[in-house]
Amino acid sequence: MSDESPWLVVGLGNPGKEYAGNRHNVGFMVADLLASRLGAKFGRAKRGGSAEMAEGRLGFGGPKLILVKPLTYMNLSGAPVVALAQFFKVPVANVIAVHDELDVPYGQVRAKRGGGEGGHNGLRSMSKSLASKEYARVRFGIGRPPGRQDPADYVLSDFSSAERKELDFLVDRAADVTEAIVLEGVEWAQNKFHGS
């Protein structure tokens, strides 16, 4: 993994105003915050087809970040990701997916490299397109749906008013975890953020 290689940070979500506040769209929320931290603006990606992209460096002379919000809907996220990874020559080790995670309680953010997709269609599409599962993940816990609610309906519903009180803080934390993976690695990020 070369220090010169850029990082591709993929915020997973669905395009369109009707999805903007959904639990499934926390990846877009984190990508937007990271762009504002870099002083970058999202625009239509010239390569990679249907995606929005922003670029910047993490700190003065730091690693280059390419932030991506696929506009293909969740289950087809992999196509623009792999196109941009190939164009910018980003190795799989430098790809980070930021996504909602049913298996992590709300209020927790977890870093991980590789592993399964846990039924997440965005991750499944990325793994298939990249022909690898060995990319990093920032798992934003949304917890399990209450009662008998279908998980598919749950992820496409907005955060509750109680959850929204903490949401900005948690999006901020997920952006911190993402930056920590880039600067220090997944294991370091796990040690720093998993205990709190």
DRENFIDREN-343602 format. One record per residue (C-alpha): y, x, z; residue in three letters. Coordinates in steps of 0.02 Angstrom, whole numbers, plus 32768, in hexadecimal, padded with zeros to 4 digits. Example, Ala and Ser with C-alpha at 12.3 -4.5 7.8 and 13.67 -1.06 7.14 Angstrom:
<lumgus>
7F1F82678186ala7FCB82AC8165ser
</lumgus>
This chain:
<lumgus>
800080008000met809B80587FC2ser813E804F8023asp8192803F7F7Aglu81357FA07F4Eser81997F007F67pro815B7E727FD4trp813C7DC47F90leu815E7D438018val81207C987FE2val81637C01803Fgly80E87B75801Dleu81277AC38009gly81447A357F90asn81E27A257F25pro8252798D7F32gly82C5793F7FB4lys824178C37FEDglu81D47954802Ctyr825E79C18075ala82427995812Dgly8183798A8125asn811379F38193arg80C57A3480F1his816E7A7E80C1asn818B7AF9814Fval81687B8680D4gly82017B53806Fphe82697B478110met82387BF88144val82587C3C8094ala83067BED8096asp832E7C3F813Dleu82EE7CE98101leu835C7CDA8066ala83F57CB680D1ser83CB7D4D813Farg83C37DBA80A2leu84647D70805Dgly84007D377FC5ala84027C937F67lys836F7C397F18phe83727C207E5Dgly82F37BF27DDAarg82777C817DBFala82857CC67D0Flys81D27D047D1Carg81457CA67D6Fgly816C7BFD7D27gly818A7B737DA2ser81D47BC57E3Dala82777BEA7E94glu82937C9E7EC4met830C7D077F2Cala83107DC47F3Fglu83597E3C7FBDgly83377ED1802Darg83047EC480E3leu83887F2E8136gly83ED7FB780E3phe837A80108067gly82E57FB180B1gly82517F638058pro82767EF07FC6lys82497E3A7FE5leu82297DBD7F5Aile822F7D107FA7leu81D57C897F46val81CF7BCB7F53lys81507B8A7ED4pro818A7AE87E82leu80DD7AB77E44thr80AA7A4D7EDBtyr803A7A967F5Fmet7F917A927F08asn7FD17AF87E73leu80377B797ED3ser7FCC7C0C7E9Dgly80007C127DE5ala80B87C407E00pro80877CB37E90val800F7D1C7E29val80887D217D95ala81137D677E05leu809D7DDE7E5Fala80677E267DB7gln81187E307D73phe815E7E8A7E0Dphe80BE7EF17E23lys80A17EB17ED4val7FF67EDE7F1Bpro7F977E537F75val7FB07EB48018ala806C7E958004asn805F7DD87FEAval80887D67807Eile806B7CAB807Eala80D37C4580F9val80817B9D8117his80617B0C818Dasp7FC07B1981F2glu7F617A86823Dleu7EF17AF882A6asp7F847B458306val7FE07AD98387pro80947AA98365tyr81087B2983B3gly809D7BC08384gln80AF7C3682F0val801E7CAA82C4arg800C7D418252ala7F687D6381F9lys7F217DC28165arg7E987D7780FBgly7E1B7CF38132gly7DFB7C4380F7gly7E767BBF80BEglu7E4C7B3A8141gly7E597AB080C0gly7F0B7AE28091his7F207AC17FD7asn7FB07B3C7FC3gly7F497BCB800Cleu7EB17B987FA7arg7F187B9F7F07ser7F627C497F36met7EB77C937F61ser7E6F7C577EBClys7F017C957E52ser7F0D7D3E7EABleu7E4E7D4E7EAAala7E5E7D877F5Eser7E747D41800Dlys7EB67DE58052glu7F6D7DB78052tyr7FCD7DA080F5ala7FF37CF4813Darg80797CB481B2val80277C1981FBarg80A67B9C823Dphe804A7B2C82B7gly805D7A71829Bile7FC77A3D8304gly7F4B79B482DDarg7F7E790282AFpro7F807885833Epro7EF57805834Dgly7E9E77DF82AAarg7F2C780B8236gln7EF1785B8195asp7F2179148192pro7F5F78FE80DDala7FDA78788118asp800A78DD81B1tyr803C797B8153val80A6791180DBleu810478BD8169ser81A578FE81B6asp81AB7957825Dphe81C378E182F0ser826B78D98349ser821E793783DDala81DB79BF8368glu828279CD830Earg82D47A0783B0lys826F7AA883A4glu82617AB482E7leu82F57B2982C5asp82BA7BA0834Cphe82087BA28305leu82437BBB8251val82AB7C4D8293asp82117C9382EBarg81A77C82824Cala822C7CE481EDala82267D6A8276asp81687D738266val81777D8481A8thr81F37E1381B8glu81857E67823Cala80F07E6481C5ile81597EB8813Dval81A27F3D81B0leu81127F5F8229glu80737F0B81E9gly800B7E728217val7FBB7EBF82B2glu80637EF082FBtrp80A67E4082DAala800E7DF4832Fgln80267E6283C9asn80DF7E3883D4lys80DE7D7D83B1phe80337D3783E0his80497D49849Bgly80EA7CE584A1ser
</lumgus>
